[in-house]
Amino acid sequence: MRTRWCAVLSICSWLLLGLAVAVVGAAVLVPRLTGSTPMTVLTGSMAPTYPPGALVVVRPVPAEDIGIGTPITYQLRSGEPTVVTHRVIGVGYDGEGERVFTTQGDANEAPDREQVRAVQVRGEVWYAVPWIGRLNLLFTRDQHDLITRVVAGGCFVYAAGLMVRSWRRRPEPAPASAHRAAS
């Protein structure tokens, strides 16, 4: 019975470890390696595609690659930090020949009033992870870094513990004289 519980506990711990690695990879590692930016959805304007609390990973793309149907994250006003993620429903050019986008939230009934200039676009939504964005709301950036380091350190300590345990359980090889006597 004890062996069965140990097996169940081992499987659960591996699943939990795998889930933690997947979440950290999707939310932290992949964006850092690709130059993308993870952002938290705060409103329901893009529900159900990106509900509040989802983490969207936004990667930079040239304005020429953005077409109708692409969800983009853009600054409300050029140069200001406030951003919105909405879907492109129209592409055109302004009077000066600059590419502009008409956007609308999936849950909104009408298009956004202002057209989005290419300089305002931070990128397109590459992928989203449900619920993980809520963690961004709970912690500051420094706390995120600390938590990431602690989780990574915990994973390394856990892996080291498993390796040490397996080395200790390894049976000692029998002396060469015992092999000769058995023959």
N, C-alpha and C positions, 0 to 999 in steps of 0.2 A: 504494500500500500504506500509506503514511504517513497519508494522508487517512482511510483506513478505520479505522486505529488511533485516530486523533484523534476520529473519530465515536463509536467504541465507548467510549473514555475519557470523552467528554463525556456520553454516555447514562448510563454508570455513575455519574459524579459527580452528575448530576441525580437519579438514582434514590436515591443515598445521601443527598443533601440532602433530598429529599422524605421519605424514611424518618425522618431526624433531626427534621425539622419535625413530622411526624405524631406521633412518640413524645413530643417535648417538649410538643406541643399537648395530647395525651391525658393525659399524666402531670402536667403543671405548669399550663399555661395554662387549660384548661377548668376544672379544679378551683378555681383562684384566682378566675376570673371568675364562677363560679356559687356560691361559698361552700361547695363540697364539700371533702372531705378524702381525699387519696390515702393508702392504707395497704397494707402488705405482708402477704400471707398467710404465716404461719410454719409452720403444721402442715398435716397432710393430712386434717383432719376434714371439709373441704368438697370434697375431691377426688371426682370429676374436674372438677366445675364450676369450682372455684377451687383449683388445685393450689398447693403451697408454691412461693413465688417469684412468684406472680401479684400484680399491683398492682390492688387494688380501689378504686374511687372511690365514696365514701360521701357521699350528700347528705342533709341533714336533711329529715325529713318529720314531719307531725303523727302522733301515735300512732293517731288515728282512721283514717288512711289505710293503716295496716299491716294486712294480712290474711294468711290462711293461704297459704303458698307464698312469701312475701316473704323474701328473705335480708336480715337486719338485722345491724348491728354495734352491740354494746352493751357497757357496762361490766360486768365481773364483779361488782363491788361499787360501788354508787352513790358517785360522787365520786372514785373511784380511776382512775388512767390505764390500767390493763390492760383491753383490749377483746378481744372474740371476735366472729367473724362466723359465724352459723348461720342456718338457715332456720326460719321460724315454722311450726309444725305445729298450733298451737292458740291460740285467742284467748278470753279470759274476763275475769272481774272478781273481785277479791279481796273479803274481807269488808267492806272500807271503800268499795267501789264503784270502786276504781281499776282501770283496764285493765291486764291482765297477759298475757304471751305465753309459750307453751310452745315451746321451740326444740330443734332437733336438727341436728347436722352431717350432711351428705349421706352421709358415709362411716361415720358412727357407727350402731351397732345399736340404741341406746336413746336416748330423749329426755334432755335435760339435766335434772339433779336439781332445780335451782332455777328457779322461774318468773322471768321478766324483767319488771320494773316499767317503766312508760312513761318514768319519769325516767332510767332507765339507758340508754335507746336513744339512740345517737349518730346513727342514720340508716339508710336502706336502701341496699343496694348498687345503684348506678346502672349502672356498667359495670366491666369488668375488662380488664386488658391483661396477657397471659401474659408471664412471664419478667422483665418490667421491674422488678418488686418486688425482685428480687435486687440491683439497683443500689442500692436504698435501704439494703440491709444492708451494702454496702461503704463507704458514705460518710456523714459526719455531715450535719446540716442545713445548716451553714455551707458545707460542701464542695458540697452540692447546689446552693446558691445560686450559688456561684462557678462551678461547671461549667455551669449554665444560662446565666449571663451570658457565659461564654467561648464557648459554642456559639452563642448569639444574636449575639455580636460577630463570630464567625467567619462566620456566615451573611451579616451585613451587609457584611463585608470582601469576601467572595466575590462578592456581588451588585455591589458597587461596582467590583470588578475586571472583571467581565463588562461592565459599562456602559462603563468607560474603554476596554476593548479594542474594543468595538463602535464607539465614537466614533473611535478611531484608525484603524480599518479602513475607515471611510466614505470613499469617493472624494471628492476635491475637485471642486466644480462647475467646469465649463469656463468660461473667460471669455466674456463676451457677444460679443466680436469673433469668436471661433472659431465660434460658432453662425451668425453672419451669413456668414462665409466659406464654410461648408459648404452654405448654401442656394443 
